[in-house]
Amino acid sequence: MRIFSIEGKDNSPNVLIDEAKCLLEISGNSTLRDTQWFYGNLLNWMIAFNLGPMRTQTVNIRLTRINESSLQGIALMFKRLAGNISASAFEINWYTNGKNSRLASSGKKLQRDIAFRVNLISHREEC
């Protein structure tokens, strides 16, 4: 099975697409300036991974920071994926740590803006 990964930097997230697990994970910081390039290329990889019999079923988004441009890039990626992947067979989990209200509100905005269901999951970090 195929795996695609991008190691995150200070302002770009870690990305993992695991065909065997039918999974996309985005984690870390997403405060990119050129989000169209980053999320456009990620969209291309998602389409390539979803052409065969194994389809992405779960997306876990575990960001620690996000800017408006990144949120728009993520939303656009999912809007374009909607033509290739059935919304009923696709689950997006948006994780927040309870301390960052911007992340929570970004997850809610994404939920309103795209055709896929977004599960907003808040968890408290242990002290």
MOPAC internal coordinates of N, CA, C and O (Angstrom, degrees):
PM7 1SCF
backbone

  N    0.0000 0     0.00 0     0.00 0    0    0    0
  C    1.4486 1     0.00 0     0.00 0    1    0    0
  C    1.5284 1   109.68 1     0.00 0    2    1    0
  O    1.2310 1   121.34 1   -27.39 1    3    2    1
  N    1.3148 1   115.05 1   152.61 1    3    2    1
  C    1.4578 1   120.45 1  -176.41 1    5    3    2
  C    1.5277 1   111.77 1   -89.55 1    6    5    3
  O    1.2310 1   121.63 1   -32.06 1    7    6    5
  N    1.3391 1   114.49 1   147.94 1    7    6    5
  C    1.4638 1   122.23 1   174.06 1    9    7    6
  C    1.5202 1   107.40 1  -134.13 1   10    9    7
  O    1.2310 1   120.66 1   -44.10 1   11   10    9
  N    1.3131 1   116.35 1   135.90 1   11   10    9
  C    1.4617 1   123.09 1   175.87 1   13   11   10
  C    1.5209 1   106.61 1  -123.39 1   14   13   11
  O    1.2310 1   120.32 1   -47.46 1   15   14   13
  N    1.3255 1   116.99 1   132.54 1   15   14   13
  C    1.4566 1   118.52 1   177.82 1   17   15   14
  C    1.5180 1   111.23 1  -143.40 1   18   17   15
  O    1.2310 1   121.95 1   -31.48 1   19   18   17
  N    1.3253 1   113.87 1   148.52 1   19   18   17
  C    1.4622 1   122.93 1   175.47 1   21   19   18
  C    1.5261 1   106.17 1  -125.74 1   22   21   19
  O    1.2310 1   120.92 1   -51.95 1   23   22   21
  N    1.3175 1   115.85 1   128.05 1   23   22   21
  C    1.4623 1   119.61 1   175.85 1   25   23   22
  C    1.5250 1   108.39 1   -82.22 1   26   25   23
  O    1.2310 1   121.01 1   -51.58 1   27   26   25
  N    1.3162 1   115.67 1   128.42 1   27   26   25
  C    1.4540 1   121.04 1  -178.56 1   29   27   26
  C    1.5218 1   113.07 1   -69.16 1   30   29   27
  O    1.2310 1   121.75 1   -20.92 1   31   30   29
  N    1.3045 1   114.26 1   159.08 1   31   30   29
  C    1.4707 1   122.27 1   175.16 1   33   31   30
  C    1.5315 1   107.05 1  -120.28 1   34   33   31
  O    1.2310 1   120.30 1    12.94 1   35   34   33
  N    1.3195 1   117.03 1  -167.06 1   35   34   33
  C    1.4673 1   120.38 1  -179.53 1   37   35   34
  C    1.5228 1   112.99 1   -57.40 1   38   37   35
  O    1.2310 1   120.59 1   141.32 1   39   38   37
  N    1.3326 1   116.49 1   -38.68 1   39   38   37
  C    1.4689 1   118.91 1  -175.88 1   41   39   38
  C    1.5268 1   113.51 1  -119.90 1   42   41   39
  O    1.2310 1   120.02 1  -173.15 1   43   42   41
  N    1.3369 1   117.57 1     6.85 1   43   42   41
  C    1.4639 1   119.82 1   178.19 1   45   43   42
  C    1.5243 1   109.51 1  -124.17 1   46   45   43
  O    1.2310 1   120.47 1   -35.42 1   47   46   45
  N    1.3210 1   116.70 1   144.58 1   47   46   45
  C    1.4621 1   120.18 1  -173.54 1   49   47   46
  C    1.5251 1   114.05 1   -81.30 1   50   49   47
  O    1.2310 1   121.57 1   -19.54 1   51   50   49
  N    1.3288 1   114.59 1   160.46 1   51   50   49
  C    1.4612 1   121.61 1   167.00 1   53   51   50
  C    1.5212 1   106.80 1   -73.94 1   54   53   51
  O    1.2310 1   120.55 1   -37.71 1   55   54   53
  N    1.3153 1   116.55 1   142.29 1   55   54   53
  C    1.4612 1   121.08 1   178.25 1   57   55   54
  C    1.5228 1   107.89 1  -133.06 1   58   57   55
  O    1.2310 1   120.94 1   -43.14 1   59   58   57
  N    1.3196 1   115.81 1   136.86 1   59   58   57
  C    1.4548 1   121.79 1   174.49 1   61   59   58
  C    1.5203 1   108.23 1  -136.68 1   62   61   59
  O    1.2310 1   120.78 1   -54.33 1   63   62   61
  N    1.3236 1   116.12 1   125.67 1   63   62   61
  C    1.4619 1   121.75 1   170.08 1   65   63   62
  C    1.5225 1   105.29 1  -116.34 1   66   65   63
  O    1.2310 1   120.69 1   -62.00 1   67   66   65
  N    1.3154 1   116.29 1   118.00 1   67   66   65
  C    1.4620 1   122.34 1  -178.21 1   69   67   66
  C    1.5217 1   108.35 1  -117.59 1   70   69   67
  O    1.2310 1   121.22 1   -72.66 1   71   70   69
  N    1.3180 1   115.27 1   107.34 1   71   70   69
  C    1.4610 1   120.52 1  -176.38 1   73   71   70
  C    1.5317 1   111.62 1   -63.48 1   74   73   71
  O    1.2310 1   119.90 1   140.05 1   75   74   73
  N    1.3366 1   117.80 1   -39.95 1   75   74   73
  C    1.4608 1   121.06 1  -177.76 1   77   75   74
  C    1.5244 1   111.68 1   -64.76 1   78   77   75
  O    1.2310 1   120.31 1   144.89 1   79   78   77
  N    1.3247 1   117.02 1   -35.11 1   79   78   77
  C    1.4686 1   121.10 1  -179.60 1   81   79   78
  C    1.5268 1   111.96 1   -92.81 1   82   81   79
  O    1.2310 1   119.96 1   177.76 1   83   82   81
  N    1.3329 1   117.67 1    -2.24 1   83   82   81
  C    1.4765 1   122.96 1  -177.72 1   85   83   82
  C    1.5206 1   110.05 1    54.42 1   86   85   83
  O    1.2310 1   120.53 1  -131.82 1   87   86   85
  N    1.3310 1   116.59 1    48.18 1   87   86   85
  C    1.4522 1   122.78 1  -167.45 1   89   87   86
  C    1.5205 1   112.98 1  -133.35 1   90   89   87
  O    1.2310 1   121.26 1   -39.62 1   91   90   89
  N    1.3357 1   115.19 1   140.38 1   91   90   89
  C    1.4626 1   123.54 1   167.38 1   93   91   90
  C    1.5162 1   106.75 1  -121.93 1   94   93   91
  O    1.2310 1   120.28 1   -50.66 1   95   94   93
  N    1.3280 1   117.08 1   129.34 1   95   94   93
  C    1.4643 1   121.21 1   174.95 1   97   95   94
  C    1.5211 1   109.10 1  -124.52 1   98   97   95
  O    1.2310 1   121.50 1   -45.93 1   99   98   97
  N    1.3298 1   114.74 1   134.07 1   99   98   97
  C    1.4685 1   122.35 1   175.36 1  101   99   98
  C    1.5199 1   105.60 1  -124.98 1  102  101   99
  O    1.2310 1   120.43 1   -55.84 1  103  102  101
  N    1.3407 1   116.79 1   124.16 1  103  102  101
  C    1.4702 1   119.25 1  -176.74 1  105  103  102
  C    1.5243 1   110.43 1  -145.11 1  106  105  103
  O    1.2310 1   121.42 1   -18.34 1  107  106  105
  N    1.3328 1   114.89 1   161.66 1  107  106  105
  C    1.4579 1   120.84 1   178.74 1  109  107  106
  C    1.5152 1   111.56 1    97.61 1  110  109  107
  O    1.2310 1   120.83 1    32.56 1  111  110  109
  N    1.3219 1   116.01 1  -147.44 1  111  110  109
  C    1.4621 1   122.12 1  -178.97 1  113  111  110
  C    1.5227 1   110.89 1   -96.19 1  114  113  111
  O    1.2310 1   120.95 1   -38.96 1  115  114  113
  N    1.3159 1   115.79 1   141.04 1  115  114  113
  C    1.4630 1   120.65 1   172.33 1  117  115  114
  C    1.5239 1   107.52 1  -133.50 1  118  117  115
  O    1.2310 1   121.85 1   -98.35 1  119  118  117
  N    1.3127 1   114.06 1    81.65 1  119  118  117
  C    1.4645 1   121.25 1   177.93 1  121  119  118
  C    1.5278 1   108.95 1  -123.31 1  122  121  119
  O    1.2310 1   121.54 1  -138.66 1  123  122  121
  N    1.3134 1   114.67 1    41.34 1  123  122  121
  C    1.4592 1   122.64 1  -177.91 1  125  123  122
  C    1.5226 1   112.44 1   -66.43 1  126  125  123
  O    1.2310 1   120.88 1   -26.61 1  127  126  125
  N    1.3079 1   115.93 1   153.39 1  127  126  125
  C    1.4693 1   120.72 1   171.43 1  129  127  126
  C    1.5213 1   110.43 1   -89.11 1  130  129  127
  O    1.2310 1   120.77 1   138.16 1  131  130  129
  N    1.3386 1   116.13 1   -41.84 1  131  130  129
  C    1.4636 1   121.05 1  -177.70 1  133  131  130
  C    1.5290 1   109.38 1  -103.07 1  134  133  131
  O    1.2310 1   120.46 1  -108.56 1  135  134  133
  N    1.3134 1   116.73 1    71.44 1  135  134  133
  C    1.4599 1   120.72 1  -177.35 1  137  135  134
  C    1.5202 1   111.98 1   -71.59 1  138  137  135
  O    1.2310 1   119.91 1   151.02 1  139  138  137
  N    1.3219 1   117.77 1   -28.98 1  139  138  137
  C    1.4659 1   119.80 1   179.88 1  141  139  138
  C    1.5224 1   110.39 1   -60.46 1  142  141  139
  O    1.2310 1   120.22 1   138.19 1  143  142  141
  N    1.3172 1   117.19 1   -41.81 1  143  142  141
  C    1.4623 1   121.09 1   179.18 1  145  143  142
  C    1.5217 1   110.22 1   -66.28 1  146  145  143
  O    1.2310 1   120.02 1   129.86 1  147  146  145
  N    1.3290 1   117.56 1   -50.14 1  147  146  145
  C    1.4663 1   121.76 1  -175.39 1  149  147  146
  C    1.5248 1   111.42 1   -63.61 1  150  149  147
  O    1.2310 1   120.44 1   123.83 1  151  150  149
  N    1.3358 1   116.77 1   -56.17 1  151  150  149
  C    1.4636 1   119.93 1  -175.93 1  153  151  150
  C    1.5341 1   112.24 1   -74.96 1  154  153  151
  O    1.2310 1   119.98 1   156.14 1  155  154  153
  N    1.3346 1   117.65 1   -23.86 1  155  154  153
  C    1.4617 1   120.31 1   172.67 1  157  155  154
  C    1.5184 1   111.06 1   -65.89 1  158  157  155
  O    1.2310 1   120.53 1   137.23 1  159  158  157
  N    1.3345 1   116.59 1   -42.77 1  159  158  157
  C    1.4677 1   120.37 1   176.74 1  161  159  158
  C    1.5217 1   111.20 1   -68.31 1  162  161  159
  O    1.2310 1   120.15 1   142.40 1  163  162  161
  N    1.3264 1   117.31 1   -37.60 1  163  162  161
  C    1.4599 1   120.11 1   176.39 1  165  163  162
  C    1.5310 1   110.16 1   -63.11 1  166  165  163
  O    1.2310 1   120.32 1   140.25 1  167  166  165
  N    1.3091 1   116.99 1   -39.75 1  167  166  165
  C    1.4688 1   121.13 1   175.90 1  169  167  166
  C    1.5291 1   110.37 1   -58.47 1  170  169  167
  O    1.2310 1   120.00 1   135.04 1  171  170  169
  N    1.3225 1   117.60 1   -44.96 1  171  170  169
  C    1.4663 1   121.26 1   178.97 1  173  171  170
  C    1.5298 1   111.07 1   -59.01 1  174  173  171
  O    1.2310 1   120.24 1   137.71 1  175  174  173
  N    1.3367 1   117.15 1   -42.29 1  175  174  173
  C    1.4564 1   120.52 1   177.82 1  177  175  174
  C    1.5299 1   110.90 1   -66.03 1  178  177  175
  O    1.2310 1   120.08 1   139.65 1  179  178  177
  N    1.3191 1   117.45 1   -40.35 1  179  178  177
  C    1.4666 1   120.54 1   178.90 1  181  179  178
  C    1.5340 1   110.41 1   -62.55 1  182  181  179
  O    1.2310 1   120.31 1   137.29 1  183  182  181
  N    1.3015 1   117.02 1   -42.71 1  183  182  181
  C    1.4666 1   119.95 1   178.54 1  185  183  182
  C    1.5300 1   109.81 1   -63.18 1  186  185  183
  O    1.2310 1   120.19 1   135.32 1  187  186  185
  N    1.3363 1   117.24 1   -44.68 1  187  186  185
  C    1.4614 1   121.20 1   179.74 1  189  187  186
  C    1.5307 1   111.33 1   -60.67 1  190  189  187
  O    1.2310 1   119.97 1   139.29 1  191  190  189
  N    1.3239 1   117.66 1   -40.71 1  191  190  189
  C    1.4588 1   121.16 1  -179.44 1  193  191  190
  C    1.5243 1   111.95 1   -73.00 1  194  193  191
  O    1.2310 1   119.50 1   160.60 1  195  194  193
  N    1.3018 1   118.56 1   -19.40 1  195  194  193
  C    1.4585 1   121.23 1  -176.21 1  197  195  194
  C    1.5295 1   113.33 1  -103.48 1  198  197  195
  O    1.2310 1   120.12 1  -165.60 1  199  198  197
  N    1.3239 1   117.38 1    14.40 1  199  198  197
  C    1.4568 1   120.67 1   177.44 1  201  199  198
  C    1.5258 1   111.88 1   -85.36 1  202  201  199
  O    1.2310 1   120.25 1   153.93 1  203  202  201
  N    1.3276 1   117.13 1   -26.07 1  203  202  201
  C    1.4612 1   121.37 1  -177.41 1  205  203  202
  C    1.5206 1   111.87 1   -88.59 1  206  205  203
  O    1.2310 1   120.95 1    12.92 1  207  206  205
  N    1.3324 1   115.78 1  -167.08 1  207  206  205
  C    1.4611 1   120.22 1  -177.39 1  209  207  206
  C    1.5308 1   113.57 1   -70.04 1  210  209  207
  O    1.2310 1   119.80 1   152.10 1  211  210  209
  N    1.3323 1   118.00 1   -27.90 1  211  210  209
  C    1.4643 1   121.29 1   179.02 1  213  211  210
  C    1.5251 1   107.91 1   -86.78 1  214  213  211
  O    1.2310 1   120.48 1   -53.99 1  215  214  213
  N    1.3059 1   116.69 1   126.01 1  215  214  213
  C    1.4645 1   121.75 1  -177.97 1  217  215  214
  C    1.5240 1   110.13 1  -118.54 1  218  217  215
  O    1.2310 1   120.90 1   -36.61 1  219  218  217
  N    1.3197 1   115.89 1   143.39 1  219  218  217
  C    1.4540 1   119.95 1   174.99 1  221  219  218
  C    1.5212 1   108.46 1   -63.64 1  222  221  219
  O    1.2310 1   121.10 1   -50.46 1  223  222  221
  N    1.3198 1   115.49 1   129.54 1  223  222  221
  C    1.4571 1   120.78 1   179.96 1  225  223  222
  C    1.5208 1   112.49 1  -115.43 1  226  225  223
  O    1.2310 1   120.71 1   153.22 1  227  226  225
  N    1.3378 1   116.25 1   -26.78 1  227  226  225
  C    1.4588 1   120.41 1  -175.71 1  229  227  226
  C    1.5199 1   110.42 1  -130.79 1  230  229  227
  O    1.2310 1   121.09 1   -44.73 1  231  230  229
  N    1.3298 1   115.52 1   135.27 1  231  230  229
  C    1.4580 1   122.16 1   172.95 1  233  231  230
  C    1.5147 1   107.04 1  -121.17 1  234  233  231
  O    1.2310 1   120.45 1   -55.98 1  235  234  233
  N    1.3322 1   116.75 1   124.02 1  235  234  233
  C    1.4574 1   121.68 1   174.93 1  237  235  234
  C    1.5211 1   108.24 1  -109.97 1  238  237  235
  O    1.2310 1   120.77 1   -60.11 1  239  238  237
  N    1.3293 1   116.13 1   119.89 1  239  238  237
  C    1.4610 1   121.59 1   178.23 1  241  239  238
  C    1.5202 1   107.29 1  -111.61 1  242  241  239
  O    1.2310 1   120.95 1   -66.95 1  243  242  241
  N    1.3345 1   115.80 1   113.05 1  243  242  241
  C    1.4661 1   122.74 1  -176.80 1  245  243  242
  C    1.5282 1   108.75 1  -124.95 1  246  245  243
  O    1.2310 1   121.14 1  -111.48 1  247  246  245
  N    1.3121 1   115.43 1    68.52 1  247  246  245
  C    1.4597 1   119.82 1  -177.96 1  249  247  246
  C    1.5294 1   110.74 1   -86.63 1  250  249  247
  O    1.2310 1   121.40 1   -31.85 1  251  250  249
  N    1.3261 1   114.92 1   148.15 1  251  250  249
  C    1.4642 1   120.12 1   174.98 1  253  251  250
  C    1.5268 1   111.04 1   -99.93 1  254  253  251
  O    1.2310 1   120.87 1   153.25 1  255  254  253
  N    1.3388 1   115.93 1   -26.75 1  255  254  253
  C    1.4767 1   122.09 1   175.30 1  257  255  254
  C    1.5181 1   108.48 1  -146.75 1  258  257  255
  O    1.2310 1   121.54 1   -32.10 1  259  258  257
  N    1.3399 1   114.65 1   147.90 1  259  258  257
  C    1.4660 1   119.93 1   178.30 1  261  259  258
  C    1.5193 1   108.65 1  -149.79 1  262  261  259
  O    1.2310 1   120.70 1   -34.46 1  263  262  261
  N    1.3388 1   116.26 1   145.54 1  263  262  261
  C    1.4606 1   120.02 1   172.84 1  265  263  262
  C    1.5316 1   108.42 1  -110.38 1  266  265  263
  O    1.2310 1   120.63 1    -9.58 1  267  266  265
  N    1.3131 1   116.40 1   170.42 1  267  266  265
  C    1.4699 1   121.47 1  -176.13 1  269  267  266
  C    1.5277 1   111.38 1   -61.92 1  270  269  267
  O    1.2310 1   120.38 1   141.83 1  271  270  269
  N    1.3201 1   116.87 1   -38.17 1  271  270  269
  C    1.4548 1   121.21 1  -179.59 1  273  271  270
  C    1.5349 1   111.13 1   -63.01 1  274  273  271
  O    1.2310 1   120.41 1   139.46 1  275  274  273
  N    1.3224 1   116.82 1   -40.54 1  275  274  273
  C    1.4625 1   120.58 1   178.15 1  277  275  274
  C    1.5258 1   111.15 1   -66.61 1  278  277  275
  O    1.2310 1   120.46 1   139.09 1  279  278  277
  N    1.3218 1   116.73 1   -40.91 1  279  278  277
  C    1.4595 1   119.96 1   178.02 1  281  279  278
  C    1.5261 1   110.25 1   -61.12 1  282  281  279
  O    1.2310 1   120.47 1   138.39 1  283  282  281
  N    1.3223 1   116.70 1   -41.61 1  283  282  281
  C    1.4612 1   120.30 1   177.41 1  285  283  282
  C    1.5294 1   111.13 1   -64.28 1  286  285  283
  O    1.2310 1   120.40 1   141.22 1  287  286  285
  N    1.3330 1   116.83 1   -38.78 1  287  286  285
  C    1.4663 1   120.74 1   178.24 1  289  287  286
  C    1.5189 1   112.14 1   -64.94 1  290  289  287
  O    1.2310 1   120.39 1   138.48 1  291  290  289
  N    1.3301 1   116.85 1   -41.52 1  291  290  289
  C    1.4659 1   121.46 1   178.05 1  293  291  290
  C    1.5268 1   109.67 1   -65.18 1  294  293  291
  O    1.2310 1   120.59 1   134.67 1  295  294  293
  N    1.3305 1   116.47 1   -45.33 1  295  294  293
  C    1.4724 1   120.27 1   179.92 1  297  295  294
  C    1.5284 1   110.91 1   -61.41 1  298  297  295
  O    1.2310 1   120.14 1   136.43 1  299  298  297
  N    1.3116 1   117.34 1   -43.57 1  299  298  297
  C    1.4676 1   120.80 1   179.54 1  301  299  298
  C    1.5262 1   110.93 1   -63.43 1  302  301  299
  O    1.2310 1   120.46 1   139.60 1  303  302  301
  N    1.3299 1   116.72 1   -40.40 1  303  302  301
  C    1.4575 1   120.40 1   178.07 1  305  303  302
  C    1.5373 1   110.29 1   -58.78 1  306  305  303
  O    1.2310 1   120.19 1   133.79 1  307  306  305
  N    1.3432 1   117.24 1   -46.21 1  307  306  305
  C    1.4628 1   120.10 1  -179.03 1  309  307  306
  C    1.5283 1   111.84 1   -70.33 1  310  309  307
  O    1.2310 1   119.86 1   146.06 1  311  310  309
  N    1.3169 1   117.86 1   -33.94 1  311  310  309
  C    1.4701 1   120.04 1   176.49 1  313  311  310
  C    1.5189 1   110.39 1   -62.45 1  314  313  311
  O    1.2310 1   120.54 1   139.02 1  315  314  313
  N    1.3255 1   116.57 1   -40.98 1  315  314  313
  C    1.4644 1   120.16 1   179.50 1  317  315  314
  C    1.5231 1   111.90 1   -72.81 1  318  317  315
  O    1.2310 1   120.27 1   148.65 1  319  318  317
  N    1.3350 1   117.09 1   -31.35 1  319  318  317
  C    1.4593 1   120.55 1   177.17 1  321  319  318
  C    1.5194 1   111.87 1   -69.37 1  322  321  319
  O    1.2310 1   120.27 1   154.43 1  323  322  321
  N    1.3224 1   117.09 1   -25.57 1  323  322  321
  C    1.4614 1   121.54 1  -176.40 1  325  323  322
  C    1.5268 1   111.73 1   -57.50 1  326  325  323
  O    1.2310 1   119.94 1   152.65 1  327  326  325
  N    1.3162 1   117.72 1   -27.35 1  327  326  325
  C    1.4571 1   120.77 1   177.87 1  329  327  326
  C    1.5218 1   113.19 1   -76.91 1  330  329  327
  O    1.2310 1   120.46 1   163.97 1  331  330  329
  N    1.3423 1   116.73 1   -16.03 1  331  330  329
  C    1.4619 1   121.04 1  -176.60 1  333  331  330
  C    1.5270 1   114.26 1  -110.52 1  334  333  331
  O    1.2310 1   120.31 1   159.72 1  335  334  333
  N    1.3257 1   117.01 1   -20.28 1  335  334  333
  C    1.4572 1   121.20 1  -174.98 1  337  335  334
  C    1.5220 1   108.75 1  -129.15 1  338  337  335
  O    1.2310 1   120.64 1   -46.49 1  339  338  337
  N    1.2999 1   116.38 1   133.51 1  339  338  337
  C    1.4588 1   120.87 1   178.40 1  341  339  338
  C    1.5261 1   110.32 1   -66.31 1  342  341  339
  O    1.2310 1   120.51 1   -49.83 1  343  342  341
  N    1.3129 1   116.64 1   130.17 1  343  342  341
  C    1.4598 1   121.41 1  -179.39 1  345  343  342
  C    1.5231 1   111.55 1   -62.04 1  346  345  343
  O    1.2310 1   119.70 1   149.63 1  347  346  345
  N    1.3174 1   118.18 1   -30.37 1  347  346  345
  C    1.4587 1   120.56 1  -178.17 1  349  347  346
  C    1.5261 1   112.63 1   -74.58 1  350  349  347
  O    1.2310 1   120.04 1   160.10 1  351  350  349
  N    1.3384 1   117.52 1   -19.90 1  351  350  349
  C    1.4618 1   120.99 1  -178.13 1  353  351  350
  C    1.5208 1   112.30 1  -102.35 1  354  353  351
  O    1.2310 1   120.39 1  -164.21 1  355  354  353
  N    1.3151 1   116.87 1    15.79 1  355  354  353
  C    1.4600 1   121.79 1  -171.13 1  357  355  354
  C    1.5120 1   108.70 1  -134.05 1  358  357  355
  O    1.2310 1   119.87 1   -52.58 1  359  358  357
  N    1.3264 1   117.86 1   127.42 1  359  358  357
  C    1.4567 1   121.97 1  -177.84 1  361  359  358
  C    1.5271 1   109.87 1  -122.97 1  362  361  359
  O    1.2310 1   120.87 1   -48.43 1  363  362  361
  N    1.3240 1   115.94 1   131.57 1  363  362  361
  C    1.4616 1   121.41 1   178.04 1  365  363  362
  C    1.5221 1   108.15 1  -114.44 1  366  365  363
  O    1.2310 1   120.97 1   -54.99 1  367  366  365
  N    1.3329 1   115.75 1   125.01 1  367  366  365
  C    1.4601 1   122.18 1   176.63 1  369  367  366
  C    1.5219 1   108.12 1  -109.55 1  370  369  367
  O    1.2310 1   120.63 1   -61.59 1  371  370  369
  N    1.3289 1   116.40 1   118.41 1  371  370  369
  C    1.4644 1   123.00 1  -179.80 1  373  371  370
  C    1.5270 1   107.16 1  -106.59 1  374  373  371
  O    1.2310 1   120.56 1   -70.05 1  375  374  373
  N    1.3183 1   116.54 1   109.95 1  375  374  373
  C    1.4642 1   121.69 1  -175.59 1  377  375  374
  C    1.5319 1   111.13 1   -95.17 1  378  377  375
  O    1.2310 1   120.99 1   -42.41 1  379  378  377
  N    1.3266 1   115.72 1   137.59 1  379  378  377
  C    1.4608 1   121.67 1   172.36 1  381  379  378
  C    1.5167 1   107.99 1  -130.14 1  382  381  379
  O    1.2310 1   120.54 1   -20.98 1  383  382  381
  N    1.3222 1   116.57 1   159.02 1  383  382  381
  C    1.4592 1   119.46 1  -178.43 1  385  383  382
  C    1.5286 1   112.85 1  -100.30 1  386  385  383
  O    1.2310 1   119.46 1  -174.20 1  387  386  385
  N    1.3064 1   118.64 1     5.80 1  387  386  385
  C    1.4521 1   121.33 1   178.95 1  389  387  386
  C    1.5190 1   113.49 1    83.10 1  390  389  387
  O    1.2310 1   119.68 1   165.11 1  391  390  389
  N    1.3264 1   118.22 1   -14.89 1  391  390  389
  C    1.4677 1   121.71 1  -178.92 1  393  391  390
  C    1.5228 1   112.42 1   -97.15 1  394  393  391
  O    1.2310 1   120.19 1   158.30 1  395  394  393
  N    1.3165 1   117.25 1   -21.70 1  395  394  393
  C    1.4554 1   121.17 1  -174.24 1  397  395  394
  C    1.5344 1   109.20 1  -110.47 1  398  397  395
  O    1.2310 1   120.92 1   -82.62 1  399  398  397
  N    1.3209 1   115.85 1    97.38 1  399  398  397
  C    1.4701 1   119.57 1  -177.79 1  401  399  398
  C    1.5275 1   111.63 1   -67.07 1  402  401  399
  O    1.2310 1   119.91 1   153.90 1  403  402  401
  N    1.3293 1   117.78 1   -26.10 1  403  402  401
  C    1.4693 1   120.58 1   177.83 1  405  403  402
  C    1.5268 1   110.87 1   -63.61 1  406  405  403
  O    1.2310 1   120.46 1   139.18 1  407  406  405
  N    1.3328 1   116.73 1   -40.82 1  407  406  405
  C    1.4634 1   119.78 1   178.26 1  409  407  406
  C    1.5234 1   111.02 1   -64.59 1  410  409  407
  O    1.2310 1   120.48 1   138.67 1  411  410  409
  N    1.3184 1   116.69 1   -41.33 1  411  410  409
  C    1.4642 1   120.54 1   179.32 1  413  411  410
  C    1.5229 1   110.58 1   -63.92 1  414  413  411
  O    1.2310 1   120.27 1   134.69 1  415  414  413
  N    1.3230 1   117.09 1   -45.31 1  415  414  413
  C    1.4677 1   119.67 1  -179.47 1  417  415  414
  C    1.5289 1   110.98 1   -69.06 1  418  417  415
  O    1.2310 1   119.72 1   148.15 1  419  418  417
  N    1.3207 1   118.14 1   -31.85 1  419  418  417
  C    1.4638 1   121.23 1   175.91 1  421  419  418
  C    1.5225 1   110.62 1   -65.68 1  422  421  419
  O    1.2310 1   119.94 1   139.92 1  423  422  421
  N    1.3234 1   117.72 1   -40.08 1  423  422  421
  C    1.4534 1   121.26 1   176.68 1  425  423  422
  C    1.5161 1   111.86 1   -63.34 1  426  425  423
  O    1.2310 1   120.58 1   139.78 1  427  426  425
  N    1.3321 1   116.50 1   -40.22 1  427  426  425
  C    1.4643 1   120.87 1   178.07 1  429  427  426
  C    1.5287 1   110.93 1   -66.10 1  430  429  427
  O    1.2310 1   120.87 1   140.37 1  431  430  429
  N    1.3184 1   115.95 1   -39.63 1  431  430  429
  C    1.4674 1   119.57 1   178.75 1  433  431  430
  C    1.5245 1   110.60 1   -65.41 1  434  433  431
  O    1.2310 1   120.56 1   137.68 1  435  434  433
  N    1.3312 1   116.53 1   -42.32 1  435  434  433
  C    1.4624 1   119.90 1   177.61 1  437  435  434
  C    1.5249 1   110.01 1   -60.73 1  438  437  435
  O    1.2310 1   120.58 1   138.12 1  439  438  437
  N    1.3095 1   116.50 1   -41.88 1  439  438  437
  C    1.4622 1   122.54 1   179.04 1  441  439  438
  C    1.5323 1   111.13 1   -57.13 1  442  441  439
  O    1.2310 1   120.36 1   140.61 1  443  442  441
  N    1.3170 1   116.92 1   -39.39 1  443  442  441
  C    1.4750 1   121.18 1   179.44 1  445  443  442
  C    1.5192 1   112.67 1   -74.16 1  446  445  443
  O    1.2310 1   120.34 1   149.83 1  447  446  445
  N    1.3357 1   116.95 1   -30.17 1  447  446  445
  C    1.4629 1   121.20 1  -169.03 1  449  447  446
  C    1.5242 1   116.32 1   -91.63 1  450  449  447
  O    1.2310 1   119.40 1   166.35 1  451  450  449
  N    1.3277 1   118.75 1   -13.65 1  451  450  449
  C    1.4631 1   119.16 1  -174.81 1  453  451  450
  C    1.5309 1   110.77 1  -122.45 1  454  453  451
  O    1.2310 1   120.83 1   -14.28 1  455  454  453
  N    1.3315 1   116.01 1   165.72 1  455  454  453
  C    1.4663 1   121.95 1  -176.58 1  457  455  454
  C    1.5277 1   112.54 1   -79.76 1  458  457  455
  O    1.2310 1   119.92 1   161.73 1  459  458  457
  N    1.3157 1   117.76 1   -18.27 1  459  458  457
  C    1.4627 1   121.23 1  -178.16 1  461  459  458
  C    1.5196 1   111.18 1   -84.61 1  462  461  459
  O    1.2310 1   121.13 1   -29.11 1  463  462  461
  N    1.3305 1   115.44 1   150.89 1  463  462  461
  C    1.4597 1   119.69 1   174.35 1  465  463  462
  C    1.5242 1   109.00 1   -74.17 1  466  465  463
  O    1.2310 1   120.15 1   -43.80 1  467  466  465
  N    1.3173 1   117.32 1   136.20 1  467  466  465
  C    1.4604 1   122.56 1   178.01 1  469  467  466
  C    1.5222 1   107.85 1  -116.63 1  470  469  467
  O    1.2310 1   120.61 1   -60.63 1  471  470  469
  N    1.3257 1   116.44 1   119.37 1  471  470  469
  C    1.4548 1   121.92 1   175.73 1  473  471  470
  C    1.5208 1   108.29 1   -86.63 1  474  473  471
  O    1.2310 1   120.22 1   -62.10 1  475  474  473
  N    1.3189 1   117.19 1   117.90 1  475  474  473
  C    1.4565 1   121.66 1   178.06 1  477  475  474
  C    1.5249 1   108.05 1   -90.46 1  478  477  475
  O    1.2310 1   120.91 1   -65.71 1  479  478  477
  N    1.3255 1   115.87 1   114.29 1  479  478  477
  C    1.4605 1   121.29 1  -173.81 1  481  479  478
  C    1.5220 1   108.48 1  -118.18 1  482  481  479
  O    1.2310 1   120.90 1   -63.33 1  483  482  481
  N    1.3089 1   115.88 1   116.67 1  483  482  481
  C    1.4554 1   121.76 1   179.22 1  485  483  482
  C    1.5181 1   108.56 1  -105.73 1  486  485  483
  O    1.2310 1   120.91 1   -48.69 1  487  486  485
  N    1.3108 1   115.87 1   131.31 1  487  486  485
  C    1.4601 1   120.11 1   176.03 1  489  487  486
  C    1.5188 1   108.87 1  -135.41 1  490  489  487
  O    1.2310 1   120.88 1   -35.15 1  491  490  489
  N    1.2611 1   115.93 1   144.85 1  491  490  489
  C    1.4688 1   121.76 1   179.99 1  493  491  490
  C    1.5163 1   108.83 1   -90.41 1  494  493  491
  O    1.2310 1   121.29 1   -43.71 1  495  494  493
  N    1.3220 1   115.13 1   136.29 1  495  494  493
  C    1.4621 1   119.17 1   176.26 1  497  495  494
  C    1.5181 1   108.41 1   -78.81 1  498  497  495
  O    1.2310 1   121.35 1   -37.91 1  499  498  497
  N    1.3154 1   115.01 1   142.09 1  499  498  497
  C    1.4691 1   120.50 1   178.76 1  501  499  498
  C    1.5198 1   109.46 1   -73.12 1  502  501  499
  O    1.2310 1   120.88 1   -34.52 1  503  502  501
  N    1.3370 1   115.92 1   145.48 1  503  502  501
  C    1.4677 1   121.46 1   178.33 1  505  503  502
  C    1.5170 1   110.39 1   -78.66 1  506  505  503
  O    1.2310 1   120.10 1   180.00 1  507  506  505

